[in-house]
């Protein structure tokens, strides 16, 4: 696939009102990218496309067209064709977009991109395993010999040989997208302030979409041991058994706790969980959820628990 062909197809993909044409163009672009990188990595083509996608997102953060940058990058990442920090930067910009579909696409990439990659690898492996060389050779021996049949047999043999070579090769280091981030602290801060902690959010996210953003921020804070003090006060209003998705909020809070979080940022949260969940009036499953959450927080930062509350909980 040439760069000039890409430059012709991509504007059509993002601008055409025809759903059928969009599907056709998307499939064509992905197929040609895979073909261009099949024998060796086509760095020049990859850089060109990555720059186009990055510019699409940054030129107009309010546009829904950024969804195509998300879809192409996720597909190329899952296929392990793009495994570098540039692809991660594209998805970082998507997560910081001002359009809710682009935001959720970017955030889901960081939360599930590595799982998608494993699933694609398993699918490709299954496809290769379906080739029965003995059967193909037998058919070639008894059927009429034609050039087409000979080419099919040669292609199948090449595929099996490639698979065997891949099996024997040392396993490549597949770094998680979260580990390839250039500035995780800055990314976490921008995500939080743009989508969660503001009266005038840049993207109008629903609560379930905000929760997915919160999961990403919490994972970043926990994984990279970041400092984001306003995050903890954000949790306070959601820590009640009446909140339908409270278990997800409790899990995110535990995930964002580490030993460098100031205890005075966590103490009010632990106290709130104890008051709301761990009482004689609470149902057993509610009390259990509260105690588990407190335990997970205190495992990560023991100083979050004060002596008085500990004594109350023990009793």
C-alpha positions in Angstrom: 0.0 0.0 0.0 1.5 3.3 -1.0 1.3 6.5 1.0 -0.4 8.3 -1.9 -3.1 5.6 -2.0 -3.6 6.1 1.8 -3.9 9.8 1.4 -6.6 9.2 -1.2 -8.6 6.6 0.7 -8.5 8.1 4.2 -10.4 11.4 3.6 -13.1 9.3 1.8 -13.3 7.0 4.9 -13.9 9.9 7.4 -16.2 12.0 5.2 -18.4 9.7 3.2 -22.0 9.4 4.4 -22.3 5.8 2.9 -22.0 3.1 5.6 -21.3 0.4 3.0 -18.4 2.5 1.5 -17.0 3.2 5.0 -16.9 -0.5 5.8 -15.3 -1.3 2.4 -12.6 1.4 2.8 -11.9 0.5 6.4 -11.4 -3.2 5.5 -9.2 -2.2 2.5 -7.0 0.0 4.6 -6.5 -2.6 7.4 -5.9 -5.4 4.8 -3.3 -3.4 2.9 -1.6 -2.3 6.1 -1.3 -6.0 7.1 0.0 -7.0 3.7 2.6 -4.2 3.7 3.9 -5.3 7.1 3.7 -9.1 6.5 7.3 -9.8 5.5 9.0 -6.9 7.4 7.9 -3.8 9.3 7.1 -1.0 6.8 8.3 1.9 9.1 7.8 4.6 6.5 4.2 3.7 5.8 3.4 3.1 9.5 4.8 6.5 10.5 2.8 8.2 7.7 -0.5 6.7 8.8 0.1 7.2 12.5 0.8 10.9 11.8 -2.4 11.2 9.8 -4.4 9.6 12.6 -2.7 11.7 15.3 -3.5 14.9 13.4 -7.1 13.8 12.8 -7.6 13.7 16.6 -5.6 16.8 17.5 -6.9 19.1 14.8 -10.5 18.9 16.0 -11.0 17.2 19.4 -14.8 17.8 19.2 -15.2 15.8 16.0 -16.6 12.2 15.8 -14.2 11.5 12.9 -11.6 10.6 15.5 -13.4 7.3 15.9 -11.7 6.1 12.8 -8.3 6.8 14.3 -9.3 4.7 17.3 -10.6 1.8 15.2 -7.6 1.6 12.9 -5.1 1.9 15.8 -6.9 -0.7 18.0 -6.9 -3.1 15.0 -3.2 -2.6 14.3 -2.3 -2.9 17.9 -4.4 -6.1 18.3 -2.6 -7.6 15.3 0.8 -6.7 16.8 1.7 -4.7 13.7 1.9 -1.4 15.7 3.5 -2.0 19.1 5.3 1.2 19.7 4.8 4.4 21.8 3.5 6.3 18.8 0.3 4.1 18.6 -0.1 4.7 22.3 0.1 8.5 21.9 -2.7 8.3 19.3 -4.9 6.5 21.8 -3.9 8.9 24.5 -5.2 11.8 22.4 -8.4 9.8 21.8 -9.0 9.4 25.5 -8.5 13.2 25.9 -10.9 14.0 23.1 -14.1 16.1 23.6 -16.4 13.6 21.8 -17.8 10.9 24.0 -17.5 8.1 21.5 -13.8 8.9 20.8 -13.1 9.2 24.6 -14.7 5.8 25.4 -12.9 4.1 22.5 -9.5 5.5 23.7 -10.1 4.6 27.3 -11.3 1.1 26.5 -8.1 0.6 24.5 -5.9 1.2 27.6 -8.2 -1.0 29.7 -8.5 -3.9 27.3 -6.1 -3.5 24.4 -3.7 -6.2 25.6 -6.5 -8.7 26.0 -7.7 -8.0 22.4 -4.1 -8.6 21.3 -4.0 -12.0 22.9 -7.4 -13.0 21.4 -6.2 -12.0 17.9 -3.1 -14.0 18.3 -5.1 -17.1 19.4 -7.5 -16.6 16.4 -4.5 -16.5 14.0 -3.0 -19.6 15.6 -6.3 -21.4 15.2 -6.5 -20.5 11.5 -3.0 -21.9 10.9 -3.8 -25.1 12.8 -6.7 -25.8 10.4 -4.2 -26.6 7.5 -3.9 -30.3 7.1 -0.8 -30.8 4.9 -1.2 -34.6 4.6 -4.7 -34.2 3.2 -3.6 -31.5 0.8 -0.7 -33.7 -0.5 -3.1 -36.7 -0.9 -5.5 -34.6 -2.9 -2.7 -33.2 -5.0 -1.6 -36.8 -5.7 -5.0 -38.2 -6.8 -6.5 -35.1 -8.5 -5.7 -33.7 -11.8 -2.5 -31.7 -11.6 -3.1 -28.0 -12.3 -1.1 -24.8 -11.8 -3.7 -23.5 -9.4 -3.6 -26.7 -7.2 0.2 -26.5 -7.1 0.1 -22.9 -6.0 -2.4 -23.7 -3.2 -0.2 -26.5 -1.9 2.9 -24.2 -2.0 1.1 -21.4 -0.1 -0.2 -23.8 2.5 3.3 -25.3 3.0 4.7 -21.7 3.4 2.1 -20.9 6.0 2.9 -24.0 8.0 6.6 -23.3 7.8 6.1 -19.8 9.0 4.1 -21.0 11.9 6.8 -23.5 12.9 9.4 -20.8 12.7 7.2 -18.5 14.9 6.8 -21.3 17.5 10.6 -21.7 17.8 11.4 -18.0 17.8 11.9 -16.3 21.2 8.8 -14.7 22.6 8.7 -11.0 21.8 8.4 -8.5 24.6 4.9 -7.1 24.3 4.8 -4.1 26.5 1.5 -3.0 27.8 0.1 0.3 26.4 0.1 1.6 30.0 3.8 1.0 30.3 4.6 2.8 27.0 3.0 6.1 28.1 5.4 9.0 27.9 4.0 11.0 30.8 1.5 8.9 32.9 1.3 11.6 35.6 0.3 14.3 33.1 -2.1 11.9 31.3 -3.9 10.9 34.6 -4.2 14.5 35.6 -5.7 15.6 32.3 -8.1 12.7 32.2 -9.3 13.5 35.7 -9.7 17.2 35.3 -11.2 17.0 31.7 -13.7 14.3 32.3 -14.4 13.9 36.0 -13.5 16.8 38.3 -15.1 19.8 36.5 -18.5 21.6 36.4 -18.2 22.1 32.6 -16.7 18.8 31.2 -15.3 19.0 27.7 -17.0 15.7 26.8 -20.6 15.1 28.0 -20.1 11.6 29.5 -22.8 9.5 31.1 -22.1 8.0 34.6 -21.1 4.6 33.2 -18.7 6.3 30.8 -17.3 8.3 33.6 -16.8 5.1 35.6 -14.7 3.7 32.8 -12.5 6.8 32.8 -12.3 6.5 36.6 -11.1 2.9 36.2 -8.3 4.0 33.8 -7.2 6.9 36.1 -7.2 4.6 39.1 -5.2 2.0 37.2 -2.6 4.6 36.1 -2.3 5.9 39.7 -1.9 2.5 41.2 0.4 1.1 38.4 2.8 4.1 38.2 2.5 5.1 41.9 1.2 8.6 40.9 0.1 11.4 43.2 -3.4 12.7 42.4 -4.9 14.0 45.7 -8.2 15.4 44.2 -9.1 11.9 43.0 -9.8 10.6 46.5 -12.3 13.3 47.4 -14.1 12.6 44.1 -15.0 9.1 45.4 -16.8 10.3 48.5 -20.2 11.0 47.0 -20.4 7.6 45.3 -19.5 5.4 48.4 -23.0 4.5 49.4 -24.9 1.2 49.1 -27.7 3.1 47.2 -25.3 3.7 44.3 -26.1 1.0 41.8 -22.4 0.6 40.6 -20.8 1.1 44.0 -18.8 -2.1 43.8 -17.0 -0.7 40.7 -16.3 2.6 42.6 -14.9 0.6 45.6 -12.7 -1.5 43.3 -11.4 1.7 41.6 -10.6 3.3 45.0 -8.7 0.2 46.1 -6.8 0.2 42.8 -5.8 3.8 43.2 -4.4 3.3 46.7 -0.7 2.8 47.2 1.8 3.4 50.1 2.7 6.9 48.9 -0.9 8.2 49.2 -1.2 10.6 52.2 -3.2 8.8 54.9 -5.3 11.9 55.6 -6.6 11.7 52.0 -7.9 8.1 52.6 -9.1 8.3 56.2 -12.4 10.1 55.4 -13.1 7.5 52.7 -12.4 4.5 55.0 -14.6 6.2 57.6 -17.4 6.8 55.1 -17.3 3.1 54.0 -17.4 2.0 57.6 -20.4 4.2 58.4 -22.4 3.4 55.2 -21.6 -0.4 54.9 -20.4 -1.8 58.1 -23.2 -1.5 60.6 -25.7 -3.7 62.4 -28.5 -2.5 60.2 -26.7 -3.3 57.0 -27.3 -6.6 55.1 -24.6 -9.2 55.4 -23.5 -8.8 51.7 -23.3 -5.0 52.1 -21.2 -5.3 55.3 -19.0 -7.9 53.5 -18.4 -5.6 50.5 -17.5 -2.7 52.9 -15.1 -4.8 55.0 -13.4 -6.2 51.8 -13.0 -2.6 50.4 -11.5 -1.4 53.7 -9.1 -4.4 53.8 -7.9 -3.8 50.2 -7.3 -0.1 51.0 -5.4 -0.9 54.2 -3.3 -3.6 52.6 -2.0 -0.9 50.2 -1.8 1.9 52.8 -2.0 0.7 56.4 -1.9 4.2 57.7 -5.4 4.9 56.2 -6.9 3.2 59.3 -6.9 5.1 62.6 -6.9 3.4 65.9 -10.4 4.3 66.9 -12.0 3.0 63.8 -10.0 -0.2 63.9 -11.2 -0.8 67.4 -14.8 -0.2 66.4 -14.5 -2.6 63.4 -12.9 -5.3 65.6 -15.8 -5.1 68.1 
